[in-house]
Amino acid sequence: MALNFCNNNSLSAITAIPSGISGGGLNLISTQTASSSSSLSFTTGIDSTYKEYVFKFYNIHPATDDTSFQFNLSIDSGSNYNVTKTTTSFRAIHNESGSTTQLSYITGNDLAQGTGYQILAIPVGSDADQTASGYLHLFEPSSTTFVKHFISNCNNYSSSNYSVNDYIAGYANTTSAINAVDFKMSSGNIDSGVIKLYGVS
């Protein structure tokens, strides 16, 4: 197998990547914008085309104060969102006054073979300037051999004026293909915000 090299002398001088090298990229599949929405569901575009899918969340603003942003998975195109999951969760926090910091495992955010919605960010505030943003990676959802792994990182401006950074990871314990994903708040609507779905090539 031949190796391809960039022939420039320095990194700053590189002007093109040789045609034999494929650089991975994000391919936008769909965008959903919340407007007092009970949930945002992606029921198409998740298939065997890509081995990795990325959801990006932009300024998710809840209608209800101090609530969590969460997700669940479906194997029946969104008829049911109840896939069994085992997950792990830890969090870093820092308040505006600089008086409180913490890094800890959050047992209340994890699941042990649970079918409920998995928390991605909590506690998200509902003040006019408070939101959550982040991402969720879902790996090879169309596999019918292996469980489906996922990782997420979200930062939110909390109801008590903290920066809260939530790290979530786990697996959907099913060998059926995942073909739909639903996002919602634990209480009330998603007042505003954008979620984009990408396939990773």
Contacts in CASP RR format, 6 or more apart in sequence:
PFRMAT RR
TARGET T0000
AUTHOR 0000-0000-0000
METHOD contacts of the structure
MODEL  1
MALNFCNNNSLSAITAIPSGISGGGLNLISTQTASSSSSLSFTTGIDSTY
KEYVFKFYNIHPATDDTSFQFNLSIDSGSNYNVTKTTTSFRAIHNESGST
TQLSYITGNDLAQGTGYQILAIPVGSDADQTASGYLHLFEPSSTTFVKHF
ISNCNNYSSSNYSVNDYIAGYANTTSAINAVDFKMSSGNIDSGVIKLYGV
S
4 18 0 8 1.000
4 20 0 8 1.000
4 21 0 8 1.000
5 18 0 8 1.000
6 14 0 8 1.000
6 16 0 8 1.000
6 17 0 8 1.000
6 18 0 8 1.000
8 14 0 8 1.000
8 15 0 8 1.000
17 23 0 8 1.000
24 200 0 8 1.000
24 201 0 8 1.000
25 200 0 8 1.000
25 201 0 8 1.000
26 54 0 8 1.000
26 198 0 8 1.000
26 199 0 8 1.000
26 200 0 8 1.000
27 50 0 8 1.000
27 198 0 8 1.000
27 199 0 8 1.000
27 200 0 8 1.000
27 201 0 8 1.000
28 196 0 8 1.000
28 197 0 8 1.000
28 198 0 8 1.000
29 45 0 8 1.000
29 53 0 8 1.000
29 197 0 8 1.000
29 198 0 8 1.000
29 199 0 8 1.000
30 42 0 8 1.000
30 44 0 8 1.000
30 45 0 8 1.000
30 196 0 8 1.000
30 197 0 8 1.000
31 194 0 8 1.000
31 195 0 8 1.000
31 196 0 8 1.000
31 197 0 8 1.000
32 40 0 8 1.000
32 42 0 8 1.000
32 194 0 8 1.000
32 195 0 8 1.000
32 196 0 8 1.000
33 192 0 8 1.000
33 193 0 8 1.000
33 194 0 8 1.000
34 40 0 8 1.000
34 60 0 8 1.000
34 61 0 8 1.000
34 189 0 8 1.000
34 190 0 8 1.000
34 191 0 8 1.000
34 192 0 8 1.000
34 193 0 8 1.000
34 194 0 8 1.000
34 195 0 8 1.000
35 191 0 8 1.000
35 192 0 8 1.000
36 63 0 8 1.000
36 189 0 8 1.000
36 190 0 8 1.000
36 191 0 8 1.000
37 189 0 8 1.000
37 190 0 8 1.000
38 184 0 8 1.000
38 188 0 8 1.000
38 189 0 8 1.000
38 190 0 8 1.000
39 182 0 8 1.000
39 183 0 8 1.000
39 184 0 8 1.000
39 190 0 8 1.000
40 182 0 8 1.000
40 183 0 8 1.000
40 184 0 8 1.000
40 190 0 8 1.000
40 195 0 8 1.000
41 78 0 8 1.000
41 180 0 8 1.000
41 181 0 8 1.000
41 182 0 8 1.000
41 183 0 8 1.000
42 55 0 8 1.000
42 180 0 8 1.000
42 181 0 8 1.000
42 182 0 8 1.000
42 195 0 8 1.000
42 197 0 8 1.000
43 74 0 8 1.000
43 77 0 8 1.000
43 78 0 8 1.000
43 179 0 8 1.000
43 180 0 8 1.000
45 197 0 8 1.000
46 53 0 8 1.000
46 138 0 8 1.000
46 141 0 8 1.000
46 142 0 8 1.000
46 178 0 8 1.000
46 179 0 8 1.000
46 180 0 8 1.000
46 181 0 8 1.000
46 197 0 8 1.000
47 142 0 8 1.000
47 177 0 8 1.000
47 179 0 8 1.000
48 142 0 8 1.000
48 177 0 8 1.000
49 199 0 8 1.000
50 199 0 8 1.000
50 200 0 8 1.000
50 201 0 8 1.000
51 139 0 8 1.000
51 140 0 8 1.000
51 200 0 8 1.000
52 137 0 8 1.000
52 138 0 8 1.000
52 139 0 8 1.000
52 140 0 8 1.000
52 199 0 8 1.000
52 200 0 8 1.000
53 137 0 8 1.000
53 138 0 8 1.000
53 141 0 8 1.000
53 197 0 8 1.000
53 198 0 8 1.000
53 199 0 8 1.000
53 200 0 8 1.000
54 135 0 8 1.000
54 136 0 8 1.000
54 137 0 8 1.000
54 138 0 8 1.000
54 197 0 8 1.000
54 198 0 8 1.000
54 199 0 8 1.000
54 200 0 8 1.000
55 135 0 8 1.000
55 136 0 8 1.000
55 138 0 8 1.000
55 181 0 8 1.000
55 183 0 8 1.000
55 195 0 8 1.000
55 196 0 8 1.000
55 197 0 8 1.000
55 198 0 8 1.000
56 134 0 8 1.000
56 135 0 8 1.000
56 195 0 8 1.000
56 196 0 8 1.000
56 198 0 8 1.000
57 69 0 8 1.000
57 120 0 8 1.000
57 132 0 8 1.000
57 133 0 8 1.000
57 134 0 8 1.000
57 135 0 8 1.000
57 136 0 8 1.000
57 154 0 8 1.000
57 183 0 8 1.000
57 193 0 8 1.000
57 194 0 8 1.000
57 195 0 8 1.000
58 133 0 8 1.000
58 193 0 8 1.000
58 194 0 8 1.000
58 195 0 8 1.000
58 196 0 8 1.000
59 131 0 8 1.000
59 132 0 8 1.000
59 133 0 8 1.000
59 192 0 8 1.000
59 193 0 8 1.000
59 194 0 8 1.000
60 69 0 8 1.000
60 121 0 8 1.000
60 124 0 8 1.000
60 131 0 8 1.000
60 132 0 8 1.000
60 133 0 8 1.000
60 190 0 8 1.000
60 193 0 8 1.000
60 195 0 8 1.000
61 124 0 8 1.000
61 126 0 8 1.000
61 130 0 8 1.000
61 131 0 8 1.000
61 190 0 8 1.000
61 191 0 8 1.000
61 192 0 8 1.000
61 193 0 8 1.000
62 69 0 8 1.000
62 124 0 8 1.000
62 125 0 8 1.000
62 126 0 8 1.000
62 185 0 8 1.000
62 187 0 8 1.000
62 188 0 8 1.000
62 189 0 8 1.000
62 190 0 8 1.000
62 191 0 8 1.000
63 126 0 8 1.000
63 185 0 8 1.000
63 188 0 8 1.000
63 189 0 8 1.000
63 190 0 8 1.000
63 191 0 8 1.000
64 126 0 8 1.000
64 185 0 8 1.000
64 187 0 8 1.000
64 188 0 8 1.000
64 189 0 8 1.000
65 125 0 8 1.000
65 126 0 8 1.000
65 127 0 8 1.000
65 159 0 8 1.000
66 123 0 8 1.000
66 124 0 8 1.000
66 125 0 8 1.000
66 126 0 8 1.000
66 158 0 8 1.000
66 159 0 8 1.000
67 122 0 8 1.000
67 123 0 8 1.000
67 124 0 8 1.000
67 125 0 8 1.000
67 126 0 8 1.000
67 185 0 8 1.000
67 186 0 8 1.000
67 187 0 8 1.000
67 188 0 8 1.000
68 119 0 8 1.000
68 120 0 8 1.000
68 121 0 8 1.000
68 122 0 8 1.000
68 123 0 8 1.000
68 124 0 8 1.000
68 185 0 8 1.000
68 186 0 8 1.000
69 119 0 8 1.000
69 120 0 8 1.000
69 121 0 8 1.000
69 122 0 8 1.000
69 124 0 8 1.000
69 132 0 8 1.000
69 154 0 8 1.000
69 156 0 8 1.000
69 183 0 8 1.000
69 184 0 8 1.000
69 185 0 8 1.000
69 186 0 8 1.000
69 190 0 8 1.000
70 117 0 8 1.000
70 118 0 8 1.000
70 119 0 8 1.000
70 120 0 8 1.000
70 183 0 8 1.000
70 184 0 8 1.000
70 185 0 8 1.000
70 186 0 8 1.000
71 117 0 8 1.000
71 118 0 8 1.000
71 120 0 8 1.000
71 136 0 8 1.000
71 181 0 8 1.000
71 182 0 8 1.000
71 183 0 8 1.000
71 184 0 8 1.000
72 81 0 8 1.000
72 82 0 8 1.000
72 83 0 8 1.000
72 116 0 8 1.000
72 117 0 8 1.000
72 118 0 8 1.000
72 181 0 8 1.000
72 182 0 8 1.000
73 81 0 8 1.000
73 83 0 8 1.000
73 85 0 8 1.000
73 148 0 8 1.000
73 172 0 8 1.000
73 178 0 8 1.000
73 180 0 8 1.000
73 181 0 8 1.000
73 182 0 8 1.000
74 80 0 8 1.000
74 81 0 8 1.000
74 82 0 8 1.000
74 83 0 8 1.000
74 178 0 8 1.000
74 179 0 8 1.000
74 180 0 8 1.000
74 181 0 8 1.000
74 182 0 8 1.000
75 83 0 8 1.000
75 174 0 8 1.000
75 176 0 8 1.000
75 177 0 8 1.000
75 178 0 8 1.000
75 179 0 8 1.000
76 179 0 8 1.000
76 180 0 8 1.000
77 179 0 8 1.000
77 180 0 8 1.000
78 179 0 8 1.000
78 180 0 8 1.000
78 182 0 8 1.000
81 117 0 8 1.000
81 180 0 8 1.000
81 182 0 8 1.000
82 115 0 8 1.000
82 116 0 8 1.000
83 115 0 8 1.000
83 172 0 8 1.000
83 173 0 8 1.000
83 174 0 8 1.000
83 178 0 8 1.000
84 113 0 8 1.000
84 114 0 8 1.000
84 115 0 8 1.000
84 172 0 8 1.000
84 173 0 8 1.000
84 174 0 8 1.000
85 111 0 8 1.000
85 113 0 8 1.000
85 114 0 8 1.000
85 115 0 8 1.000
85 116 0 8 1.000
85 118 0 8 1.000
85 170 0 8 1.000
85 171 0 8 1.000
85 172 0 8 1.000
85 173 0 8 1.000
86 111 0 8 1.000
86 112 0 8 1.000
86 113 0 8 1.000
86 114 0 8 1.000
86 170 0 8 1.000
86 171 0 8 1.000
86 173 0 8 1.000
87 109 0 8 1.000
87 110 0 8 1.000
87 111 0 8 1.000
87 118 0 8 1.000
87 168 0 8 1.000
87 169 0 8 1.000
87 170 0 8 1.000
87 171 0 8 1.000
88 105 0 8 1.000
88 110 0 8 1.000
88 168 0 8 1.000
88 169 0 8 1.000
88 170 0 8 1.000
89 105 0 8 1.000
89 106 0 8 1.000
89 107 0 8 1.000
89 108 0 8 1.000
89 109 0 8 1.000
89 110 0 8 1.000
89 119 0 8 1.000
89 166 0 8 1.000
89 167 0 8 1.000
89 168 0 8 1.000
90 103 0 8 1.000
90 104 0 8 1.000
90 105 0 8 1.000
90 106 0 8 1.000
90 167 0 8 1.000
91 102 0 8 1.000
91 103 0 8 1.000
91 104 0 8 1.000
91 106 0 8 1.000
91 109 0 8 1.000
91 164 0 8 1.000
91 165 0 8 1.000
91 166 0 8 1.000
91 167 0 8 1.000
92 101 0 8 1.000
92 102 0 8 1.000
92 103 0 8 1.000
92 164 0 8 1.000
92 165 0 8 1.000
93 100 0 8 1.000
93 101 0 8 1.000
93 102 0 8 1.000
93 158 0 8 1.000
93 162 0 8 1.000
93 163 0 8 1.000
93 164 0 8 1.000
93 165 0 8 1.000
94 100 0 8 1.000
94 101 0 8 1.000
94 162 0 8 1.000
94 163 0 8 1.000
95 101 0 8 1.000
95 160 0 8 1.000
95 161 0 8 1.000
95 162 0 8 1.000
95 163 0 8 1.000
96 161 0 8 1.000
96 162 0 8 1.000
100 162 0 8 1.000
106 166 0 8 1.000
109 119 0 8 1.000
109 122 0 8 1.000
109 166 0 8 1.000
109 168 0 8 1.000
111 118 0 8 1.000
113 173 0 8 1.000
117 184 0 8 1.000
117 186 0 8 1.000
118 168 0 8 1.000
119 166 0 8 1.000
119 168 0 8 1.000
119 186 0 8 1.000
120 132 0 8 1.000
120 136 0 8 1.000
120 152 0 8 1.000
120 154 0 8 1.000
120 166 0 8 1.000
120 168 0 8 1.000
121 132 0 8 1.000
121 134 0 8 1.000
121 154 0 8 1.000
121 155 0 8 1.000
121 156 0 8 1.000
121 164 0 8 1.000
121 166 0 8 1.000
122 156 0 8 1.000
122 164 0 8 1.000
122 166 0 8 1.000
122 186 0 8 1.000
123 156 0 8 1.000
123 158 0 8 1.000
123 159 0 8 1.000
123 160 0 8 1.000
123 164 0 8 1.000
124 130 0 8 1.000
124 131 0 8 1.000
124 132 0 8 1.000
124 156 0 8 1.000
124 157 0 8 1.000
124 158 0 8 1.000
124 159 0 8 1.000
124 185 0 8 1.000
125 156 0 8 1.000
125 157 0 8 1.000
125 158 0 8 1.000
125 159 0 8 1.000
126 159 0 8 1.000
126 191 0 8 1.000
127 157 0 8 1.000
127 159 0 8 1.000
129 157 0 8 1.000
130 156 0 8 1.000
130 157 0 8 1.000
130 158 0 8 1.000
130 159 0 8 1.000
131 156 0 8 1.000
131 157 0 8 1.000
131 193 0 8 1.000
132 154 0 8 1.000
132 155 0 8 1.000
132 156 0 8 1.000
132 157 0 8 1.000
133 154 0 8 1.000
133 155 0 8 1.000
133 156 0 8 1.000
134 152 0 8 1.000
134 153 0 8 1.000
134 154 0 8 1.000
134 155 0 8 1.000
135 152 0 8 1.000
135 153 0 8 1.000
135 154 0 8 1.000
136 150 0 8 1.000
136 151 0 8 1.000
136 152 0 8 1.000
137 150 0 8 1.000
137 151 0 8 1.000
137 152 0 8 1.000
138 148 0 8 1.000
138 149 0 8 1.000
138 150 0 8 1.000
138 178 0 8 1.000
138 181 0 8 1.000
139 148 0 8 1.000
139 149 0 8 1.000
139 150 0 8 1.000
140 146 0 8 1.000
140 148 0 8 1.000
141 148 0 8 1.000
141 177 0 8 1.000
141 178 0 8 1.000
141 179 0 8 1.000
142 177 0 8 1.000
142 178 0 8 1.000
142 179 0 8 1.000
143 175 0 8 1.000
143 177 0 8 1.000
144 175 0 8 1.000
144 176 0 8 1.000
144 177 0 8 1.000
145 175 0 8 1.000
146 175 0 8 1.000
147 171 0 8 1.000
147 172 0 8 1.000
147 173 0 8 1.000
147 174 0 8 1.000
147 175 0 8 1.000
148 171 0 8 1.000
148 172 0 8 1.000
148 174 0 8 1.000
148 178 0 8 1.000
149 169 0 8 1.000
149 170 0 8 1.000
149 171 0 8 1.000
150 168 0 8 1.000
150 169 0 8 1.000
150 170 0 8 1.000
150 171 0 8 1.000
150 172 0 8 1.000
151 167 0 8 1.000
151 168 0 8 1.000
151 169 0 8 1.000
151 170 0 8 1.000
152 166 0 8 1.000
152 167 0 8 1.000
152 168 0 8 1.000
152 169 0 8 1.000
153 165 0 8 1.000
153 166 0 8 1.000
153 167 0 8 1.000
153 168 0 8 1.000
154 165 0 8 1.000
154 166 0 8 1.000
154 168 0 8 1.000
155 163 0 8 1.000
155 164 0 8 1.000
155 165 0 8 1.000
155 166 0 8 1.000
156 163 0 8 1.000
156 164 0 8 1.000
156 166 0 8 1.000
157 163 0 8 1.000
157 164 0 8 1.000
158 164 0 8 1.000
172 178 0 8 1.000
183 190 0 8 1.000
183 195 0 8 1.000
184 190 0 8 1.000
END
